[in-house]
């Protein structure tokens, strides 16, 4: 909250892939990211930019792509 209290013009939300390790479906992760971004925007009035998730190796990367594609559309 210290950052949102300063009400910066822009906030970049850079997220990892920990939730995807816990067998959470990619759509749920994407919806949670969007909800977090909306909450930050409402609290601070800042523009919120969601960066793409960090690419991973192996099957986890397919989940990463699904999350990224979900909130980009």
N, C-alpha and C positions, 0 to 999 in steps of 0.2 A: 503493500500500500504506500510506502514512502514515495515511490515514483509517481503514482497516480495522484497523490496529494499535491504534487508540484504542477500538475496539469500541463505536461509538455504538449507540443503541437502534434507530435507523432510518437507512437510506441510500436516497436517491432517485437512481435511475439515469436520467439524462436523455441521450438519444442523438440523434444527427443522422441524416443520410441519405447520407453519403459512400459507403457500400457499395452503395447502390442505383444510384449513378452508374456503378459499375464492372460493370454488367450481372450482378450477383449477384441470384439470384432472391429474392423477398420471404420465402419460407419459410425459406431459409437464414439470412437476416438475423435473422428472428424466433427461430429455434433458437439462433443464436449469442448473442442477447441473453439468452435464458433460461439458457443455459449460463453466461454471465458472471454473471448474478444469482445462480445457484446456487453458483458458486465463491465469490463475495463473501460469501454467507450462511454457507457452510461455514467460511471463513477467519475471519470476524468474529463470527458468531452474531447479527448484526444482522438486522432485518427489511429486506427489499429491495423497494422499490417501483419499477416500471418506468413511466416517464412515456410518454405517446404520442409518436410521432415528430412533428417539426415539419412542419405541412402545407406543401406545395410547390405551385407552379403547373404546369400542363401535365400531360403523361403521367406524370411522376414521382410526382405525388400519388396516382395509382391504386396504385402500388407501396407508398406510405406507408400507405394504407388497408389493404392486404392484410397488411402487417406488423402493424399495430395490431390488426386483427381476429384474427390468428393467435394472438398471445399473450394476448389477452383471453379467449379461449375455454377 
